[in-house]
Amino acid sequence: MALFRRGSTRGCAVLLTSAVLALTGCGSDEGFDPQQWDAPGQNAKVGSVLVRYAHIAEPRGGPWRPGDDVPVYMWLYNKGPETDRLMSASTPAARSVQMVDGQGEPLSGGFSLPVDDLQELESGKTHLVLRDLRQVVRGGDFLEFTVRFEKSGSVSFKLPSQIPAYDSSPSAAG
């Protein structure tokens, strides 16, 4: 019985040491390699810019409808030797794609992408908006989408619409 406990203690010590070593780098970007990072949504690369987690916001209460303004979120990482800029985006599925700030106000002149800095284009921050959607878009649908950068050029990909996550908890009525 004593051998079993000693072995268990040794195993726990090894496990604890491994966990501490694994968590040592948490909270910093040191060693962060987004090229190896397989995020949900669409991932792409053009020039020195990595596009990660690109997606259309989850439709709520039914699909997005023609005429809707629809948020598009993505993370951008510039691995190049100098700052780049997101200049524009386009899709045939909307009248236009607009860059907006965290309050939804239009931005002009592009969006700066500093070297080795993850830029999260998402709700409450700078992001893109499909203006005047031309078609119904349900969760799980894909749209042709192009982003253009000042130095890295353009890349086109299929942009997914997030599938709604429904709350399955019991209602207050039971």
VMD Tcl script that builds the backbone (N, CA, C; Angstrom):
set m [mol new atoms 522]
animate dup $m
set s [atomselect $m all]
$s set {name element resname resid chain x y z} {
  {N N MET 1 A 0.822 -1.179 0.000}
  {CA C MET 1 A 0.000 0.000 0.000}
  {C C MET 1 A 0.876 1.257 0.000}
  {N N ALA 2 A 1.993 1.244 0.752}
  {CA C ALA 2 A 2.879 2.400 0.817}
  {C C ALA 2 A 3.491 2.696 -0.548}
  {N N LEU 3 A 3.831 1.640 -1.330}
  {CA C LEU 3 A 4.380 1.853 -2.663}
  {C C LEU 3 A 3.360 2.538 -3.570}
  {N N PHE 4 A 2.107 2.174 -3.452}
  {CA C PHE 4 A 1.054 2.774 -4.275}
  {C C PHE 4 A 0.929 4.267 -3.970}
  {N N ARG 5 A 0.977 4.620 -2.687}
  {CA C ARG 5 A 0.868 6.032 -2.321}
  {C C ARG 5 A 2.082 6.821 -2.793}
  {N N ARG 6 A 3.264 6.251 -2.641}
  {CA C ARG 6 A 4.468 6.945 -3.065}
  {C C ARG 6 A 4.411 7.178 -4.574}
  {N N GLY 7 A 3.962 6.178 -5.326}
  {CA C GLY 7 A 3.839 6.319 -6.778}
  {C C GLY 7 A 2.800 7.356 -7.143}
  {N N SER 8 A 1.705 7.367 -6.392}
  {CA C SER 8 A 0.651 8.357 -6.656}
  {C C SER 8 A 1.157 9.757 -6.361}
  {N N THR 9 A 1.906 9.898 -5.277}
  {CA C THR 9 A 2.448 11.201 -4.913}
  {C C THR 9 A 3.424 11.676 -5.980}
  {N N ARG 10 A 4.277 10.769 -6.449}
  {CA C ARG 10 A 5.244 11.113 -7.486}
  {C C ARG 10 A 4.504 11.516 -8.762}
  {N N GLY 11 A 3.459 10.779 -9.102}
  {CA C GLY 11 A 2.665 11.096 -10.300}
  {C C GLY 11 A 1.996 12.454 -10.181}
  {N N CYS 12 A 1.463 12.742 -8.991}
  {CA C CYS 12 A 0.826 14.047 -8.769}
  {C C CYS 12 A 1.850 15.171 -8.869}
  {N N ALA 13 A 3.051 14.940 -8.339}
  {CA C ALA 13 A 4.098 15.956 -8.395}
  {C C ALA 13 A 4.489 16.241 -9.842}
  {N N VAL 14 A 4.617 15.191 -10.648}
  {CA C VAL 14 A 4.952 15.364 -12.064}
  {C C VAL 14 A 3.839 16.132 -12.776}
  {N N LEU 15 A 2.598 15.770 -12.505}
  {CA C LEU 15 A 1.452 16.441 -13.115}
  {C C LEU 15 A 1.400 17.913 -12.716}
  {N N LEU 16 A 1.603 18.205 -11.437}
  {CA C LEU 16 A 1.582 19.577 -10.948}
  {C C LEU 16 A 2.711 20.395 -11.573}
  {N N THR 17 A 3.907 19.826 -11.654}
  {CA C THR 17 A 5.042 20.514 -12.264}
  {C C THR 17 A 4.756 20.817 -13.728}
  {N N SER 18 A 4.180 19.851 -14.440}
  {CA C SER 18 A 3.833 20.057 -15.851}
  {C C SER 18 A 2.821 21.181 -16.006}
  {N N ALA 19 A 1.824 21.213 -15.136}
  {CA C ALA 19 A 0.790 22.252 -15.205}
  {C C ALA 19 A 1.394 23.627 -14.957}
  {N N VAL 20 A 2.283 23.735 -13.970}
  {CA C VAL 20 A 2.919 25.014 -13.662}
  {C C VAL 20 A 3.754 25.481 -14.844}
  {N N LEU 21 A 4.524 24.576 -15.448}
  {CA C LEU 21 A 5.341 24.945 -16.602}
  {C C LEU 21 A 4.472 25.358 -17.778}
  {N N ALA 22 A 3.371 24.683 -17.993}
  {CA C ALA 22 A 2.471 25.005 -19.104}
  {C C ALA 22 A 1.818 26.362 -18.906}
  {N N LEU 23 A 1.497 26.709 -17.672}
  {CA C LEU 23 A 0.806 27.965 -17.394}
  {C C LEU 23 A 1.745 29.156 -17.262}
  {N N THR 24 A 3.045 28.908 -17.208}
  {CA C THR 24 A 4.011 29.981 -17.012}
  {C C THR 24 A 3.882 31.057 -18.076}
  {N N GLY 25 A 3.627 30.678 -19.323}
  {CA C GLY 25 A 3.529 31.658 -20.402}
  {C C GLY 25 A 2.157 32.247 -20.578}
  {N N CYS 26 A 1.165 31.842 -19.801}
  {CA C CYS 26 A -0.190 32.364 -19.977}
  {C C CYS 26 A -0.232 33.849 -19.667}
  {N N GLY 27 A -1.035 34.571 -20.455}
  {CA C GLY 27 A -1.206 35.989 -20.220}
  {C C GLY 27 A -0.228 36.858 -20.981}
  {N N SER 28 A 0.678 36.270 -21.748}
  {CA C SER 28 A 1.582 37.082 -22.548}
  {C C SER 28 A 1.551 36.589 -23.982}
  {N N ASP 29 A 2.016 37.452 -24.902}
  {CA C ASP 29 A 2.071 37.078 -26.308}
  {C C ASP 29 A 3.409 36.447 -26.659}
  {N N GLU 30 A 4.308 36.322 -25.693}
  {CA C GLU 30 A 5.602 35.733 -25.946}
  {C C GLU 30 A 5.416 34.297 -26.410}
  {N N GLY 31 A 5.970 33.985 -27.567}
  {CA C GLY 31 A 5.821 32.643 -28.103}
  {C C GLY 31 A 4.507 32.425 -28.826}
  {N N PHE 32 A 3.671 33.462 -28.916}
  {CA C PHE 32 A 2.384 33.360 -29.602}
  {C C PHE 32 A 2.641 33.217 -31.094}
  {N N ASP 33 A 2.176 32.154 -31.697}
  {CA C ASP 33 A 2.365 31.932 -33.126}
  {C C ASP 33 A 1.018 31.703 -33.781}
  {N N PRO 34 A 0.353 32.782 -34.228}
  {CA C PRO 34 A -0.979 32.635 -34.806}
  {C C PRO 34 A -0.984 31.844 -36.103}
  {N N GLN 35 A 0.159 31.687 -36.754}
  {CA C GLN 35 A 0.198 30.900 -37.981}
  {C C GLN 35 A -0.134 29.440 -37.679}
  {N N GLN 36 A 0.200 28.979 -36.499}
  {CA C GLN 36 A -0.082 27.605 -36.106}
  {C C GLN 36 A -1.424 27.486 -35.392}
  {N N TRP 37 A -2.106 28.596 -35.212}
  {CA C TRP 37 A -3.333 28.651 -34.442}
  {C C TRP 37 A -4.521 28.390 -35.346}
  {N N ASP 38 A -5.252 27.330 -35.101}
  {CA C ASP 38 A -6.407 26.961 -35.908}
  {C C ASP 38 A -7.670 27.432 -35.202}
  {N N ALA 39 A -8.063 28.681 -35.460}
  {CA C ALA 39 A -9.240 29.267 -34.813}
  {C C ALA 39 A -10.502 28.880 -35.563}
  {N N PRO 40 A -11.646 28.883 -34.883}
  {CA C PRO 40 A -12.909 28.682 -35.601}
  {C C PRO 40 A -13.142 29.876 -36.522}
  {N N GLY 41 A -14.103 29.788 -37.404}
  {CA C GLY 41 A -14.316 30.837 -38.391}
  {C C GLY 41 A -13.377 30.600 -39.553}
  {N N GLN 42 A -13.180 31.601 -40.389}
  {CA C GLN 42 A -12.299 31.470 -41.551}
  {C C GLN 42 A -10.917 31.989 -41.213}
  {N N ASN 43 A -9.905 31.258 -41.625}
  {CA C ASN 43 A -8.520 31.662 -41.451}
  {C C ASN 43 A -7.895 31.832 -42.830}
  {N N ALA 44 A -7.044 32.856 -42.996}
  {CA C ALA 44 A -6.401 33.109 -44.280}
  {C C ALA 44 A -5.076 33.824 -44.032}
  {N N LYS 45 A -4.275 33.923 -45.095}
  {CA C LYS 45 A -3.003 34.645 -45.025}
  {C C LYS 45 A -2.811 35.373 -46.344}
  {N N VAL 46 A -2.364 36.616 -46.265}
  {CA C VAL 46 A -1.997 37.374 -47.457}
  {C C VAL 46 A -0.777 38.217 -47.096}
  {N N GLY 47 A 0.288 38.073 -47.863}
  {CA C GLY 47 A 1.516 38.779 -47.529}
  {C C GLY 47 A 1.922 38.438 -46.114}
  {N N SER 48 A 2.135 39.462 -45.295}
  {CA C SER 48 A 2.552 39.230 -43.908}
  {C C SER 48 A 1.389 39.253 -42.922}
  {N N VAL 49 A 0.154 39.371 -43.423}
  {CA C VAL 49 A -1.007 39.472 -42.532}
  {C C VAL 49 A -1.732 38.137 -42.426}
  {N N LEU 50 A -1.985 37.739 -41.188}
  {CA C LEU 50 A -2.763 36.537 -40.913}
  {C C LEU 50 A -4.166 36.958 -40.502}
  {N N VAL 51 A -5.168 36.351 -41.121}
  {CA C VAL 51 A -6.573 36.588 -40.783}
  {C C VAL 51 A -7.034 35.373 -39.999}
  {N N ARG 52 A -7.589 35.581 -38.816}
  {CA C ARG 52 A -8.048 34.484 -37.979}
  {C C ARG 52 A -9.447 34.778 -37.459}
  {N N TYR 53 A -10.239 33.726 -37.323}
  {CA C TYR 53 A -11.559 33.795 -36.688}
  {C C TYR 53 A -12.512 34.742 -37.412}
  {N N ALA 54 A -12.375 34.871 -38.738}
  {CA C ALA 54 A -13.261 35.750 -39.507}
  {C C ALA 54 A -14.645 35.114 -39.597}
  {N N HIS 55 A -15.672 35.887 -39.244}
  {CA C HIS 55 A -17.036 35.356 -39.289}
  {C C HIS 55 A -18.067 36.479 -39.244}
  {N N ILE 56 A -19.257 36.156 -39.707}
  {CA C ILE 56 A -20.400 37.052 -39.610}
  {C C ILE 56 A -21.014 36.822 -38.235}
  {N N ALA 57 A -21.407 37.902 -37.582}
  {CA C ALA 57 A -22.007 37.780 -36.251}
  {C C ALA 57 A -23.222 36.859 -36.280}
  {N N GLU 58 A -23.432 36.200 -35.180}
  {CA C GLU 58 A -24.553 35.271 -35.017}
  {C C GLU 58 A -25.884 35.994 -35.206}
  {N N PRO 59 A -26.735 35.494 -36.120}
  {CA C PRO 59 A -28.062 36.111 -36.242}
  {C C PRO 59 A -28.903 35.784 -35.012}
  {N N ARG 60 A -29.660 36.742 -34.536}
  {CA C ARG 60 A -30.488 36.538 -33.341}
  {C C ARG 60 A -31.956 36.669 -33.719}
  {N N GLY 61 A -32.756 35.721 -33.265}
  {CA C GLY 61 A -34.191 35.784 -33.527}
  {C C GLY 61 A -34.562 35.508 -34.971}
  {N N GLY 62 A -33.759 34.761 -35.674}
  {CA C GLY 62 A -34.027 34.454 -37.076}
  {C C GLY 62 A -32.853 34.881 -37.936}
  {N N PRO 63 A -32.903 34.592 -39.223}
  {CA C PRO 63 A -31.770 34.904 -40.100}
  {C C PRO 63 A -31.621 36.407 -40.332}
  {N N TRP 64 A -30.431 36.800 -40.797}
  {CA C TRP 64 A -30.237 38.168 -41.260}
  {C C TRP 64 A -31.077 38.328 -42.525}
  {N N ARG 65 A -31.694 39.474 -42.706}
  {CA C ARG 65 A -32.610 39.738 -43.827}
  {C C ARG 65 A -32.043 40.805 -44.772}
  {N N PRO 66 A -32.499 40.808 -46.038}
  {CA C PRO 66 A -32.086 41.879 -46.948}
  {C C PRO 66 A -32.376 43.245 -46.322}
  {N N GLY 67 A -31.407 44.150 -46.449}
  {CA C GLY 67 A -31.521 45.482 -45.855}
  {C C GLY 67 A -30.852 45.604 -44.502}
  {N N ASP 68 A -30.569 44.471 -43.836}
  {CA C ASP 68 A -29.913 44.510 -42.521}
  {C C ASP 68 A -28.473 45.003 -42.642}
  {N N ASP 69 A -27.974 45.622 -41.576}
  {CA C ASP 69 A -26.559 45.935 -41.409}
  {C C ASP 69 A -26.003 44.878 -40.465}
  {N N VAL 70 A -24.977 44.156 -40.924}
  {CA C VAL 70 A -24.536 42.946 -40.234}
  {C C VAL 70 A -23.064 43.045 -39.819}
  {N N PRO 71 A -22.755 42.858 -38.534}
  {CA C PRO 71 A -21.365 42.912 -38.074}
  {C C PRO 71 A -20.530 41.728 -38.578}
  {N N VAL 72 A -19.278 42.035 -38.902}
  {CA C VAL 72 A -18.288 41.024 -39.286}
  {C C VAL 72 A -17.110 41.186 -38.336}
  {N N TYR 73 A -16.684 40.073 -37.751}
  {CA C TYR 73 A -15.586 40.099 -36.789}
  {C C TYR 73 A -14.429 39.246 -37.295}
  {N N MET 74 A -13.219 39.628 -36.926}
  {CA C MET 74 A -12.023 38.845 -37.260}
  {C C MET 74 A -10.859 39.338 -36.421}
  {N N TRP 75 A -9.835 38.519 -36.362}
  {CA C TRP 75 A -8.593 38.906 -35.710}
  {C C TRP 75 A -7.533 39.004 -36.794}
  {N N LEU 76 A -6.697 40.039 -36.723}
  {CA C LEU 76 A -5.647 40.271 -37.709}
  {C C LEU 76 A -4.303 40.345 -36.997}
  {N N TYR 77 A -3.305 39.709 -37.600}
  {CA C TYR 77 A -1.968 39.691 -37.007}
  {C C TYR 77 A -0.956 39.983 -38.106}
  {N N ASN 78 A -0.161 41.016 -37.929}
  {CA C ASN 78 A 0.834 41.425 -38.914}
  {C C ASN 78 A 2.200 40.865 -38.527}
  {N N LYS 79 A 2.681 39.894 -39.301}
  {CA C LYS 79 A 3.987 39.275 -39.039}
  {C C LYS 79 A 5.109 39.955 -39.830}
  {N N GLY 80 A 4.779 41.036 -40.544}
  {CA C GLY 80 A 5.752 41.678 -41.425}
  {C C GLY 80 A 6.743 42.572 -40.707}
  {N N PRO 81 A 7.670 43.157 -41.477}
  {CA C PRO 81 A 8.692 44.023 -40.894}
  {C C PRO 81 A 8.216 45.451 -40.643}
  {N N GLU 82 A 7.018 45.815 -41.171}
  {CA C GLU 82 A 6.519 47.178 -40.986}
  {C C GLU 82 A 5.000 47.181 -40.842}
  {N N THR 83 A 4.481 48.274 -40.298}
  {CA C THR 83 A 3.040 48.430 -40.105}
  {C C THR 83 A 2.313 48.317 -41.442}
  {N N ASP 84 A 1.173 47.656 -41.434}
  {CA C ASP 84 A 0.311 47.542 -42.613}
  {C C ASP 84 A -1.028 48.175 -42.238}
  {N N ARG 85 A -1.960 48.252 -43.191}
  {CA C ARG 85 A -3.287 48.821 -42.938}
  {C C ARG 85 A -4.339 47.990 -43.639}
  {N N LEU 86 A -5.430 47.726 -42.928}
  {CA C LEU 86 A -6.618 47.173 -43.571}
  {C C LEU 86 A -7.276 48.361 -44.266}
  {N N MET 87 A -7.357 48.321 -45.594}
  {CA C MET 87 A -7.869 49.459 -46.358}
  {C C MET 87 A -9.354 49.336 -46.682}
  {N N SER 88 A -9.786 48.109 -47.005}
  {CA C SER 88 A -11.191 47.939 -47.379}
  {C C SER 88 A -11.567 46.470 -47.339}
  {N N ALA 89 A -12.859 46.236 -47.469}
  {CA C ALA 89 A -13.400 44.883 -47.584}
  {C C ALA 89 A -14.608 44.969 -48.510}
  {N N SER 90 A -14.948 43.838 -49.131}
  {CA C SER 90 A -16.092 43.841 -50.039}
  {C C SER 90 A -16.721 42.456 -50.110}
  {N N THR 91 A -17.985 42.447 -50.511}
  {CA C THR 91 A -18.730 41.220 -50.758}
  {C C THR 91 A -19.868 41.550 -51.717}
  {N N PRO 92 A -20.181 40.651 -52.643}
  {CA C PRO 92 A -21.343 40.893 -53.506}
  {C C PRO 92 A -22.665 40.771 -52.742}
  {N N ALA 93 A -22.627 40.277 -51.508}
  {CA C ALA 93 A -23.844 40.046 -50.725}
  {C C ALA 93 A -24.348 41.290 -49.994}
  {N N ALA 94 A -23.618 42.424 -50.107}
  {CA C ALA 94 A -24.043 43.661 -49.442}
  {C C ALA 94 A -23.719 44.854 -50.334}
  {N N ARG 95 A -24.447 45.949 -50.114}
  {CA C ARG 95 A -24.189 47.168 -50.888}
  {C C ARG 95 A -22.757 47.642 -50.659}
  {N N SER 96 A -22.277 47.549 -49.411}
  {CA C SER 96 A -20.915 47.953 -49.081}
  {C C SER 96 A -20.481 47.279 -47.786}
  {N N VAL 97 A -19.178 47.374 -47.508}
  {CA C VAL 97 A -18.625 46.928 -46.226}
  {C C VAL 97 A -17.924 48.141 -45.634}
  {N N GLN 98 A -18.276 48.468 -44.412}
  {CA C GLN 98 A -17.749 49.668 -43.777}
  {C C GLN 98 A -16.959 49.313 -42.524}
  {N N MET 99 A -15.842 50.032 -42.320}
  {CA C MET 99 A -15.092 49.928 -41.070}
  {C C MET 99 A -15.712 50.902 -40.082}
  {N N VAL 100 A -15.969 50.426 -38.859}
  {CA C VAL 100 A -16.552 51.278 -37.827}
  {C C VAL 100 A -15.744 51.152 -36.535}
  {N N ASP 101 A -15.842 52.176 -35.693}
  {CA C ASP 101 A -15.171 52.116 -34.393}
  {C C ASP 101 A -16.056 51.378 -33.392}
  {N N GLY 102 A -15.644 51.338 -32.151}
  {CA C GLY 102 A -16.370 50.609 -31.113}
  {C C GLY 102 A -17.775 51.114 -30.846}
  {N N GLN 103 A -18.059 52.359 -31.239}
  {CA C GLN 103 A -19.401 52.920 -31.066}
  {C C GLN 103 A -20.224 52.827 -32.350}
  {N N GLY 104 A -19.655 52.217 -33.395}
  {CA C GLY 104 A -20.368 52.062 -34.660}
  {C C GLY 104 A -20.228 53.236 -35.605}
  {N N GLU 105 A -19.346 54.185 -35.274}
  {CA C GLU 105 A -19.126 55.349 -36.139}
  {C C GLU 105 A -18.148 54.982 -37.256}
  {N N PRO 106 A -18.416 55.429 -38.494}
  {CA C PRO 106 A -17.548 55.093 -39.633}
  {C C PRO 106 A -16.112 55.570 -39.434}
  {N N LEU 107 A -15.172 54.747 -39.897}
  {CA C LEU 107 A -13.749 55.093 -39.902}
  {C C LEU 107 A -13.327 55.277 -41.353}
  {N N SER 108 A -12.470 56.252 -41.605}
  {CA C SER 108 A -11.947 56.414 -42.958}
  {C C SER 108 A -10.432 56.308 -42.904}
  {N N GLY 109 A -9.843 55.950 -44.017}
  {CA C GLY 109 A -8.388 55.876 -44.087}
  {C C GLY 109 A -7.798 54.554 -43.661}
  {N N GLY 110 A -8.621 53.585 -43.375}
  {CA C GLY 110 A -8.112 52.264 -43.032}
  {C C GLY 110 A -7.898 52.069 -41.542}
  {N N PHE 111 A -7.384 50.887 -41.222}
  {CA C PHE 111 A -7.171 50.476 -39.834}
  {C C PHE 111 A -5.741 49.978 -39.710}
  {N N SER 112 A -4.963 50.585 -38.831}
  {CA C SER 112 A -3.545 50.279 -38.672}
  {C C SER 112 A -3.309 48.905 -38.054}
  {N N LEU 113 A -2.328 48.187 -38.612}
  {CA C LEU 113 A -1.925 46.872 -38.101}
  {C C LEU 113 A -0.442 46.915 -37.741}
  {N N PRO 114 A -0.118 47.256 -36.482}
  {CA C PRO 114 A 1.280 47.284 -36.061}
  {C C PRO 114 A 1.927 45.896 -36.167}
  {N N VAL 115 A 3.231 45.883 -36.255}
  {CA C VAL 115 A 3.990 44.633 -36.347}
  {C C VAL 115 A 3.842 43.828 -35.059}
  {N N ASP 116 A 3.645 42.525 -35.200}
  {CA C ASP 116 A 3.570 41.579 -34.081}
  {C C ASP 116 A 2.569 41.991 -33.001}
  {N N ASP 117 A 1.392 42.430 -33.433}
  {CA C ASP 117 A 0.357 42.841 -32.496}
  {C C ASP 117 A -0.986 42.313 -32.986}
  {N N LEU 118 A -1.648 41.522 -32.181}
  {CA C LEU 118 A -2.951 40.965 -32.535}
  {C C LEU 118 A -4.010 42.057 -32.434}
  {N N GLN 119 A -4.725 42.306 -33.522}
  {CA C GLN 119 A -5.811 43.283 -33.561}
  {C C GLN 119 A -7.129 42.524 -33.632}
  {N N GLU 120 A -7.952 42.667 -32.618}
  {CA C GLU 120 A -9.227 41.956 -32.540}
  {C C GLU 120 A -10.336 42.881 -33.016}
  {N N LEU 121 A -10.868 42.628 -34.200}
  {CA C LEU 121 A -11.988 43.395 -34.736}
  {C C LEU 121 A -13.248 42.686 -34.283}
  {N N GLU 122 A -13.896 43.225 -33.255}
  {CA C GLU 122 A -15.048 42.545 -32.665}
  {C C GLU 122 A -15.981 43.553 -32.006}
  {N N SER 123 A -17.084 43.073 -31.497}
  {CA C SER 123 A -18.103 43.918 -30.874}
  {C C SER 123 A -17.483 44.807 -29.795}
  {N N GLY 124 A -17.826 46.092 -29.820}
  {CA C GLY 124 A -17.290 47.030 -28.841}
  {C C GLY 124 A -15.929 47.576 -29.209}
  {N N LYS 125 A -15.349 47.101 -30.322}
  {CA C LYS 125 A -14.055 47.563 -30.821}
  {C C LYS 125 A -14.236 47.876 -32.308}
  {N N THR 126 A -13.170 48.341 -32.939}
  {CA C THR 126 A -13.219 48.522 -34.386}
  {C C THR 126 A -13.580 47.190 -35.033}
  {N N HIS 127 A -14.491 47.229 -36.011}
  {CA C HIS 127 A -14.861 46.020 -36.747}
  {C C HIS 127 A -15.466 46.415 -38.088}
  {N N LEU 128 A -15.913 45.444 -38.848}
  {CA C LEU 128 A -16.515 45.672 -40.160}
  {C C LEU 128 A -18.023 45.464 -40.082}
  {N N VAL 129 A -18.758 46.151 -40.954}
  {CA C VAL 129 A -20.212 45.997 -41.017}
  {C C VAL 129 A -20.629 45.859 -42.477}
  {N N LEU 130 A -21.377 44.800 -42.773}
  {CA C LEU 130 A -21.990 44.658 -44.091}
  {C C LEU 130 A -23.177 45.610 -44.110}
  {N N ARG 131 A -23.182 46.581 -45.011}
  {CA C ARG 131 A -24.262 47.566 -45.100}
  {C C ARG 131 A -25.260 47.142 -46.171}
  {N N ASP 132 A -26.538 47.165 -45.807}
  {CA C ASP 132 A -27.629 46.873 -46.731}
  {C C ASP 132 A -27.454 45.480 -47.366}
  {N N LEU 133 A -27.549 44.478 -46.531}
  {CA C LEU 133 A -27.438 43.089 -46.982}
  {C C LEU 133 A -28.399 42.842 -48.145}
  {N N ARG 134 A -27.957 42.088 -49.140}
  {CA C ARG 134 A -28.765 41.845 -50.343}
  {C C ARG 134 A -29.486 40.507 -50.337}
  {N N GLN 135 A -29.233 39.679 -49.348}
  {CA C GLN 135 A -29.824 38.340 -49.333}
  {C C GLN 135 A -30.034 37.868 -47.905}
  {N N VAL 136 A -30.832 36.838 -47.744}
  {CA C VAL 136 A -31.027 36.208 -46.438}
  {C C VAL 136 A -29.745 35.457 -46.085}
  {N N VAL 137 A -29.290 35.597 -44.843}
  {CA C VAL 137 A -28.107 34.873 -44.360}
  {C C VAL 137 A -28.476 34.213 -43.040}
  {N N ARG 138 A -28.396 32.891 -43.044}
  {CA C ARG 138 A -28.685 32.103 -41.842}
  {C C ARG 138 A -27.371 31.648 -41.209}
  {N N GLY 139 A -27.439 31.286 -39.940}
  {CA C GLY 139 A -26.274 30.699 -39.293}
  {C C GLY 139 A -25.837 29.470 -40.070}
  {N N GLY 140 A -24.549 29.380 -40.382}
  {CA C GLY 140 A -24.018 28.258 -41.155}
  {C C GLY 140 A -23.840 28.582 -42.628}
  {N N ASP 141 A -24.414 29.698 -43.111}
  {CA C ASP 141 A -24.224 30.119 -44.505}
  {C C ASP 141 A -22.830 30.716 -44.681}
  {N N PHE 142 A -22.387 30.790 -45.938}
  {CA C PHE 142 A -21.095 31.378 -46.281}
  {C C PHE 142 A -21.294 32.456 -47.337}
  {N N LEU 143 A -20.510 33.539 -47.257}
  {CA C LEU 143 A -20.520 34.607 -48.254}
  {C C LEU 143 A -19.117 34.778 -48.823}
  {N N GLU 144 A -19.019 35.089 -50.108}
  {CA C GLU 144 A -17.730 35.463 -50.690}
  {C C GLU 144 A -17.314 36.782 -50.054}
  {N N PHE 145 A -16.053 36.892 -49.649}
  {CA C PHE 145 A -15.601 38.072 -48.919}
  {C C PHE 145 A -14.152 38.356 -49.279}
  {N N THR 146 A -13.815 39.622 -49.461}
  {CA C THR 146 A -12.448 40.028 -49.791}
  {C C THR 146 A -12.009 41.130 -48.841}
  {N N VAL 147 A -10.794 41.010 -48.323}
  {CA C VAL 147 A -10.180 42.082 -47.537}
  {C C VAL 147 A -8.936 42.553 -48.286}
  {N N ARG 148 A -8.683 43.873 -48.241}
  {CA C ARG 148 A -7.538 44.447 -48.949}
  {C C ARG 148 A -6.673 45.232 -47.965}
  {N N PHE 149 A -5.379 44.913 -47.985}
  {CA C PHE 149 A -4.411 45.562 -47.114}
  {C C PHE 149 A -3.492 46.448 -47.952}
  {N N GLU 150 A -3.016 47.528 -47.358}
  {CA C GLU 150 A -2.183 48.500 -48.066}
  {C C GLU 150 A -0.914 47.869 -48.641}
  {N N LYS 151 A -0.200 47.084 -47.866}
  {CA C LYS 151 A 1.074 46.513 -48.306}
  {C C LYS 151 A 0.977 45.038 -48.681}
  {N N SER 152 A 0.144 44.297 -47.992}
  {CA C SER 152 A 0.078 42.843 -48.198}
  {C C SER 152 A -0.821 42.426 -49.355}
  {N N GLY 153 A -1.678 43.319 -49.836}
  {CA C GLY 153 A -2.549 42.972 -50.954}
  {C C GLY 153 A -3.910 42.478 -50.488}
  {N N SER 154 A -4.577 41.726 -51.365}
  {CA C SER 154 A -5.945 41.264 -51.107}
  {C C SER 154 A -6.004 39.756 -50.978}
  {N N VAL 155 A -7.005 39.312 -50.225}
  {CA C VAL 155 A -7.284 37.883 -50.128}
  {C C VAL 155 A -8.803 37.722 -50.078}
  {N N SER 156 A -9.284 36.714 -50.802}
  {CA C SER 156 A -10.717 36.403 -50.814}
  {C C SER 156 A -10.932 35.041 -50.180}
  {N N PHE 157 A -12.054 34.898 -49.499}
  {CA C PHE 157 A -12.378 33.630 -48.851}
  {C C PHE 157 A -13.873 33.552 -48.610}
  {N N LYS 158 A -14.326 32.395 -48.198}
  {CA C LYS 158 A -15.731 32.195 -47.845}
  {C C LYS 158 A -15.890 32.539 -46.367}
  {N N LEU 159 A -16.705 33.551 -46.098}
  {CA C LEU 159 A -16.920 34.048 -44.744}
  {C C LEU 159 A -18.133 33.351 -44.139}
  {N N PRO 160 A -17.957 32.597 -43.038}
  {CA C PRO 160 A -19.091 31.885 -42.441}
  {C C PRO 160 A -19.925 32.773 -41.523}
  {N N SER 161 A -21.208 32.480 -41.484}
  {CA C SER 161 A -22.111 33.112 -40.524}
  {C C SER 161 A -22.205 32.192 -39.319}
  {N N GLN 162 A -21.949 32.736 -38.140}
  {CA C GLN 162 A -21.990 31.905 -36.933}
  {C C GLN 162 A -23.358 31.270 -36.755}
  {N N ILE 163 A -23.337 30.046 -36.309}
  {CA C ILE 163 A -24.571 29.323 -36.011}
  {C C ILE 163 A -25.049 29.762 -34.636}
  {N N PRO 164 A -26.327 30.157 -34.512}
  {CA C PRO 164 A -26.822 30.622 -33.215}
  {C C PRO 164 A -26.661 29.561 -32.127}
  {N N ALA 165 A -26.271 30.012 -30.962}
  {CA C ALA 165 A -26.182 29.142 -29.785}
  {C C ALA 165 A -27.421 29.418 -28.949}
  {N N TYR 166 A -28.322 28.489 -28.955}
  {CA C TYR 166 A -29.579 28.687 -28.239}
  {C C TYR 166 A -29.436 28.298 -26.780}
  {N N ASP 167 A -30.118 29.022 -25.915}
  {CA C ASP 167 A -30.122 28.747 -24.483}
  {C C ASP 167 A -31.077 27.594 -24.225}
  {N N SER 168 A -30.555 26.476 -23.747}
  {CA C SER 168 A -31.392 25.298 -23.505}
  {C C SER 168 A -31.762 25.147 -22.030}
  {N N SER 169 A -31.467 26.183 -21.234}
  {CA C SER 169 A -31.813 26.083 -19.817}
  {C C SER 169 A -33.327 26.181 -19.645}
  {N N PRO 170 A -33.853 25.591 -18.576}
  {CA C PRO 170 A -35.304 25.635 -18.361}
  {C C PRO 170 A -35.784 27.071 -18.164}
  {N N SER 171 A -36.980 27.349 -18.637}
  {CA C SER 171 A -37.543 28.691 -18.473}
  {C C SER 171 A -38.043 28.870 -17.041}
  {N N ALA 172 A -38.312 30.119 -16.675}
  {CA C ALA 172 A -38.814 30.413 -15.326}
  {C C ALA 172 A -40.184 29.784 -15.102}
  {N N ALA 173 A -40.944 29.603 -16.193}
  {CA C ALA 173 A -42.288 29.014 -16.089}
  {C C ALA 173 A -42.225 27.506 -15.871}
  {N N GLY 174 A -41.046 26.920 -16.100}
  {CA C GLY 174 A -40.904 25.489 -15.832}
  {C C GLY 174 A -40.926 24.744 -17.062}
}
mol reanalyze $m
mol bondsrecalc $m
mol representation Tube
mol addrep $m
